[in-house]
Amino acid sequence: MRNRYLDLLRLLAIVRVVVYHVTGWASLTLLFPAMSVMFALAGSLMATSLLRSGPPAVGRRLRRLLPSLWVVAAIFVPAMLLTGLPLTPGVLLWLFPVADPPANYWGALALSPIWYLRDYLWFVLASPIAIWLFRRFPVPTLLAPYCLLLAIEMGIYPNAPVVLREFGLYFGAWLLGFAHQSGMLRRMTNRVLVPTVLVLAALGGAWILANPGPRGYDLNDNPLGNALWSAAFILVALGRAPASAQWVDRNALFGRIVTVFNRRALTVYLWHMAFVVLLTPLVDVVGWSHQDPLGLAIRVALVFLLVGLVTALVGWVEDVAAGRPPELIPGGRRTSGRTVDADRSAGPPSAEGPQRREEEVPGQRDPISAR
C-alpha cells in the first residue's frame, strides 16, 4: 500500500515550486526546500526499485522519466528552431539530457526546469553503485556528497564540472532517501536525531545569513547553506514520517487532488514555467505589481489552470510510460468502492526548482536557472 504521507509531501513540494516561481518569495525556499525533498523522495523510490529488481530498475526508471520530456521537446524544439536556435548535434540532448540541452533566448527560461531531469538522470544512473556503497558503508556514503560540496565551496576543488556540483548539492538528499527506505532514519533515536538536526540547521542557517545572495536569503543562491538546511528538513520530514497517512483520503476531493498531482508531477513540473513566462506580461498590461497580493493570487490561479489544461491533454503520457492504462484525470477508476492506485513507484520527479537553483521569476530579476 502506498504511503500517502509521502504523496502529500510530493504535492506540497510541487505546489511550493509553482508558487515560488510566480511570486519569487525567497522565504518559501527556507520554509520548504522542495527540490531537496523531491530528490529525497525519488531516492527512496529508486532504492526500493533497485532492491526489488536490481540494475534493470534503472532502465524502467528512465522509461518513466523520458517520454514526458520528449512531448515537451516535440512542441518546443521546433518552435525554438524557427525562432533562432541553431540546428546542431547538441539538439539531441533533448532526447537524453545528460547535459543542458540548447535553447534560444525565450526557451532558456520557459524550459529551465530541465535541469531537474538532467540531475535526476545522473542520479538514477549512479544509483546501482551508490546503493552498493550505502549498504556497506552507510555513514561515509551519506557524507560524501556534502564533503564534495564543501570542497567546491571552500575553493579546494575550484572550477568543478556542473555535474559534480549538482552531485554535491542534491545527491546527499537522494542518499537520505536511501536511508529512509532502509529504515535507517526511522531507527535514529531522538537523542541522535534532534542534535543532528539542530547542528545542521544552525550551520546551514549561519552560512546563509553570512553569505546572502542576489535574492537575499534564498536557498537557491547558496549551495552549501541549501544542502545543510535541506538535510535538517529531510531528517525531520522523513525520519519521523508516519507509516501511513490514510486520513489524506478521508476527504474524497482532497485525496483525488493528491493522487492527480502525484501521477502528473512530471508534467506539472515541466510545463508550469512556460506559463509563468507567458503570464508575466500581465504585470505590465493589467498593472499588477509583484507585491500586489490579489494580482499574485490571480497569476498563481491562472498558472495552475493552464497547467491543468495541458496536463489533461498530455499528462496521460505518464500513465503509458509507467505501464498504466491512460487516464484523463488520475484516480477515477474504482474497484470494490476503493480507488485503485496502480502507481506503485510513482514519483517524478516530484519539487521546486533554474540552471543554478530555482527558476528566476520573469520580470523581477535577471534569469538564472529554475529551482
Secondary structure, DSSP 8 states (H G I E B T S, - for coil): ---HHHHHHHHHHHHHHHHHHHH--THHHHH--HHHHHHHHHHHHHHHHHHHH-THHHHHHHHHHHHHHHHHHHHHHHHHHHTT----GGGGGGTS-SS-----TTHHHHTTTHHHHHHHHHHHHHHHHHHHHHHHSHHHHHHHHHHHHHHHHTTSSTT--HHHHHIIIIIHHHHHHHHHHHTHHHH--HHHHHHHHHHHHHHHHHHHHHS-BTTBS-GGG-HHHHHHHHHHHHHHHHHT--S--GGGGTSHHHHHHHHHHHHTHHHHHHHHHHHHHHHTTHHHHH---TT-HHHHHHHHHHHHHHHHHHHHHHTHHHHHHTT----SSTT--EETTEE----TT--S-------SSS---TTTS------
